[in-house]
Amino acid sequence: MVGIVDYGVGNLFSLVSSFAAIGVEAKASGDPSFLLGADRLVLPGVGAFGDAARALRRSGLQEVVLEAAKKGTPLLGVCLGMQLLLEKSYEYGEHPGLGLIPGEVRPISETILPELKIPHIGWNALHFVNKPCPLFRDLREGEYVYFVHSYAGTGCGETTAAVTEYSAPLTAAVWKDNVYGCQFHPEKSGPVGLRILRAFCAKEVEGC
Amino acid sequence: MITKRIIPCLDVRDGRVVKGVNFTGLNDVSSPVELAKYYTENGADELVFYDITASAEGRRLFTDILCETARTVFIPLTVGGGINTVEDFDRVLKCGADKVSVNSGALKNPELIREASRKYGDQCVVLSADVKRKEGEFRVFAKGGREDTGLEAITWIKRGVCLGAGEIVLNSIDTDGVKGGFDLEMLEAVSNAVSVPVIASGGAGNIEDFITLFQTLPRVDAGLAASIFHFGEVRISDLKAALKKEGIPVREV
């Protein structure tokens, strides 16, 4: 059973549906005992970092996510959920993240060419970096996934698993031990996205 | 490199897909769920569901169909039509929409854009504008192109972006349904005026029109069309192959 952390932010319908489409039972819940008992956790998120981080803390689920990550439950952050895994964000101020992955969330305007549009919306290609990430075991280099974001992880070092090119490389995925994050939306990335979610549910992703 | 997006638009009334020519003379085409699946499997980068239902019953039917589609289709879904309040956003987002497009509702109450973008993020709010040349300017029309708002289009669209719209769908009433190509002049004016993605709508008649669009206006991010896709005049896979051949970046099917 996959537990989708429901802390009142964002739309969980598509995530639940996409797991159903690959034959994996998934449930969105805000119940700590259910989430701590789940085989795998997904941390979703949309909107602004500060609001989401606050909502996660207030819901009491931040401790649940941290505890699950600590005991080795595979955890997948999606979009803003990935950004929350990092140490800090500079979106409208300065906000602490969960610190499960090194790095900071910064506006993509700092790195991309000024004539490019923000948000970075649309289908862009994944380029794998560092050691092969189990999430991408069924993907070829250069396959397309769907992005929607104006901020991105920086300084993630060797935990960076994939980047995408938008006049500069942007962090597309991170991975450290049992903690995974995708800046893009696997649940909106067609068959490629479903292959990523299937890999997340595979035996190889056991955590440590 | 980010790809140019090809977006079929499904106008839905009472649970069926229809397509008008210059907004009148609607014809039934097919089931929204079937069409959505077909497009997803054949290379559409995104889908737009436009609800042109008037009745409350039709709206419930639309919501059910949206849920059914979103359960089986895993590409971005944008929903528009009859969006007047933040509650309307909530209704369609809960059914699996990813973005919500506002048009007449935002013209009536521009603050809707601000409220919705604060609540759901800029990426969720698409400002759709029906624009027509009138008295020497680009004029915004409301209510499916029937009502002249008196607003100049660039001014309105810039205001919408300022209020929090994360994307613009520019539909040229002058070229809509004519199949003579996109309205390049209008699209150029708008895409030069805003920094958010612009989706071209109205006028696509063949593959060449898309090639011309992206070659002439590299700042335009996506092309949207309905009938040429629904009636099989243009297959998305053929369109993408042709764009790729011209060096225009597309997501390969």
Interface residues (C-beta under 8 A of the other chain):
Chain A: N11 F13 S14 S17 S18 A20 A21 V46 G47 A48 K117 I118 P119 H120 I121 G122 W123 N124 A125 Y144 Y146 F147 V148 H149 S150 E165 Y166 H185 E187 K188 S189 G190 P191 G193 L194
Chain B: M1 I2 T3 R5 T40 D45 C67 A70 R71 T72 F74 I75 P76 L93 K94 C95 G96 D98 K119 Y120 G121 D122 Q123 C124 G166 E167 S195 V196 P197 R219 D221 A222 R251 E252
